[in-house]
Amino acid sequence: MDLQRITGLSPEQLTELTARIHHKLGPLARPGGRPAAIGLHASVALVTALHRHNLTQDLAGALFNVSQPTVSRRWDLLRPLIATELAAFVLDPTETVGGSTVLVDGTLAPTWDWKHAEGMYSGKHQTTGFNLQIACTPAGDIAAIGPVPVPGSRHDAHALTASGLADLIADLDSTLGDKGYQAHVDISPARKPPGGDLSPEQEANNTVINPGYSAELGGPTPDSTKGAPTCKDVTV
């Protein structure tokens, strides 16, 4: 299995991350106990792959030749440790962006349709999932991702704050979003007033500032304008 392709980490990076986890966790198997179903190095790769590709645990188990319950246990055990170790490598948005404007958008990370979890259905996407908020530079590089997933039914304007992204980008020079972010970002297109039309000035401004971009996995939104800035594909 090509772990670099599935995790996005080089062999050296994966080994370093595994060593850091081992330093905190120790061996997976107890002395004198049964051997672990999957070693720590492969377990770290497994959990990283789940994060990177949003795999189902059943599929991840098939790829790594372990059962779904084993995948679930490794996920619960290693996810917080990996997050802690990688947090120090996440750049502050001001380091990534400098004085540039950031483009803000949301993307849906699909989930099962759990009956006990309310508010997960997104009418926009016609499926269930979490709304993830992402800020990108005009060149398409990720500047920040909201650390808190928001139920998919919530509007982007709500999710911007609820996800924590608004706090992360608060010190940046300017933010740009689509019409769904009006009054929540510095720059956004004007909406038509009820029963009225946009003024020529507003239409001209919309043509200039319309953020034909998307943080969606598929790239630009259907109404993107040719040549407008786009966020690069985002793996969530």
C-alpha positions in Angstrom: 0.0 0.0 0.0 1.3 3.5 -0.9 1.0 5.2 2.4 2.2 8.5 1.1 -0.6 8.7 -1.4 -3.2 7.6 1.2 -2.0 9.8 4.0 -0.5 12.8 2.2 2.6 12.4 4.4 6.1 11.5 3.2 7.7 8.3 4.8 9.8 10.6 6.9 6.8 12.6 8.1 4.8 9.5 8.9 7.7 8.0 10.8 8.3 11.2 12.8 4.6 11.5 13.7 4.5 7.8 14.7 7.6 8.4 16.9 5.9 11.3 18.6 2.8 9.3 19.3 4.8 6.4 20.6 6.6 8.7 23.0 3.3 9.7 24.6 1.4 6.5 24.2 3.9 3.7 24.5 3.3 0.3 22.9 -0.2 -0.7 21.8 -0.1 -4.2 23.2 0.3 -4.9 26.9 3.4 -6.9 27.9 2.5 -10.6 27.8 -0.8 -9.8 26.2 -2.1 -10.6 22.7 -0.3 -8.9 19.8 -2.0 -5.7 18.5 -4.2 -6.3 15.5 -2.4 -3.5 13.8 0.9 -1.8 14.7 1.3 1.8 15.7 2.8 3.0 12.4 0.0 1.5 10.4 -2.5 2.7 13.0 -1.3 6.3 12.6 -1.5 5.9 8.8 -5.0 4.5 9.1 -6.3 7.4 11.2 -4.6 10.0 9.0 -6.2 8.4 6.0 -9.6 8.6 7.7 -9.1 12.3 8.2 -7.7 13.0 4.7 -10.3 11.1 2.7 -13.3 10.9 5.0 -13.4 7.2 4.5 -16.0 4.9 6.2 -14.5 2.8 8.9 -15.6 -0.3 7.2 -13.6 0.7 4.0 -10.6 1.7 6.1 -10.7 -1.7 7.8 -10.7 -3.4 4.4 -7.7 -1.4 3.2 -5.7 -2.1 6.3 -6.9 -5.6 6.8 -8.5 -5.1 10.2 -12.1 -5.1 11.5 -14.3 -2.1 11.7 -14.3 -2.2 15.6 -10.5 -2.1 15.5 -10.6 0.9 13.2 -13.1 2.6 15.6 -10.8 1.9 18.6 -7.8 3.3 16.8 -9.7 6.4 15.8 -10.8 7.1 19.3 -7.3 6.5 20.7 -5.1 8.3 18.2 -7.2 11.1 16.8 -6.7 13.5 19.8 -3.0 12.6 20.0 -2.4 13.3 16.3 -4.3 16.6 16.6 -2.2 17.6 19.6 1.1 16.8 17.8 0.2 18.5 14.6 -1.2 21.7 16.2 2.2 23.2 16.5 2.7 23.0 12.7 -0.4 24.9 11.8 0.5 28.4 10.7 -1.3 31.4 11.9 -3.4 32.9 9.1 -1.5 36.1 9.2 1.7 34.2 8.4 0.0 32.6 5.4 -1.9 35.6 4.1 0.2 38.6 5.0 -1.7 41.7 3.8 -3.9 39.8 1.3 -7.6 39.4 1.2 -9.0 35.9 2.1 -11.9 34.2 0.4 -14.3 32.5 2.7 -16.6 29.6 1.8 -18.2 26.5 3.3 -18.0 22.9 2.2 -20.0 19.9 3.3 -18.3 16.8 4.8 -20.8 14.0 4.2 -21.9 11.8 7.1 -24.3 9.0 7.7 -28.0 10.1 8.2 -28.0 9.4 12.0 -31.6 9.6 13.3 -30.4 10.8 16.7 -28.3 13.7 15.3 -30.5 16.6 14.4 -29.8 19.3 11.9 -27.4 17.4 9.7 -29.4 17.6 6.5 -28.2 20.3 4.1 -31.0 21.5 1.7 -28.3 23.1 -0.5 -26.4 19.8 -0.9 -29.4 17.4 -0.6 -27.5 15.2 1.8 -26.4 15.0 5.5 -23.0 16.2 6.7 -21.0 18.8 8.6 -20.5 22.4 7.4 -16.8 23.1 7.4 -15.7 26.8 7.0 -12.6 27.5 5.0 -10.6 30.6 4.2 -8.2 30.7 1.2 -5.8 33.2 -0.3 -6.6 34.5 -3.8 -4.0 32.1 -5.1 -6.0 29.2 -3.7 -3.9 28.3 -0.7 -5.6 27.4 2.5 -5.2 30.2 5.1 -7.4 28.7 7.9 -10.1 26.1 8.6 -12.7 26.5 11.3 -11.9 24.0 14.0 -15.5 23.3 15.0 -17.7 21.3 12.5 -21.2 22.8 12.3 -24.4 20.8 11.5 -25.0 20.8 7.7 -28.4 22.5 8.0 -26.9 25.7 9.3 -26.3 28.6 6.9 -22.8 29.7 6.1 -23.2 33.0 7.8 -24.0 31.2 11.1 -21.3 28.6 10.5 -18.6 31.2 10.0 -18.8 32.2 13.6 -19.9 28.9 15.1 -17.0 27.1 13.5 -14.5 29.4 15.0 -13.2 30.6 11.6 -14.3 34.1 12.2 -12.1 34.4 15.3 -9.1 32.9 13.4 -9.3 35.5 10.6 -10.4 38.5 12.7 -7.0 40.2 12.5 -6.6 39.9 8.7 -6.9 43.0 6.5 -10.1 42.0 4.7 -12.4 39.1 4.0 -14.5 38.3 0.9 -17.5 36.0 0.7 -20.5 35.3 -1.5 -24.0 36.7 -0.8 -24.6 34.3 2.0 -22.0 36.1 4.1 -23.4 39.6 3.8 -22.8 41.6 7.0 -20.3 38.9 8.2 -17.4 39.6 5.9 -15.8 42.9 4.7 -16.7 42.4 1.0 -19.6 40.6 -0.5 -21.9 41.1 -3.6 -25.1 43.1 -3.2 -28.5 41.4 -3.1 -31.5 42.5 -5.1 -33.9 44.4 -2.8 -37.4 42.8 -2.5 -39.4 43.9 -5.6 -36.5 45.9 -6.9 -33.4 45.8 -8.9 -29.7 46.5 -8.3 -28.5 49.9 -9.3 -26.0 50.1 -12.1 -23.3 50.8 -9.6 -24.2 47.8 -7.6 -24.2 45.6 -10.7 -20.8 46.9 -11.7 -19.5 46.2 -8.2 -20.9 42.7 -8.2 -19.2 42.0 -11.5 -15.8 43.0 -9.9 -16.2 41.4 -6.4 -18.3 38.4 -7.2 -16.2 35.7 -5.6 -16.3 33.1 -8.3 -14.5 30.7 -6.0 -15.3 27.7 -3.9 -13.8 25.7 -1.0 -15.8 22.8 -2.3 -14.0 19.6 -3.2 -15.1 20.0 -6.9 -13.5 23.5 -7.3 -15.3 26.5 -8.6 -19.1 26.9 -8.0 -21.4 26.7 -11.1 -21.7 30.5 -11.2 -18.0 31.1 -11.0 -16.7 33.7 -13.5 -13.9 32.8 -15.8 -10.6 33.9 -14.5 -11.9 34.6 -11.0 -9.9 33.3 -8.0 -10.6 29.8 -6.9 -9.7 27.8 -3.8 -7.6 24.7 -4.6 -9.2 21.3 -3.9 -9.6 20.9 -0.2 -9.3 17.5 1.5 -11.3 17.3 4.7 
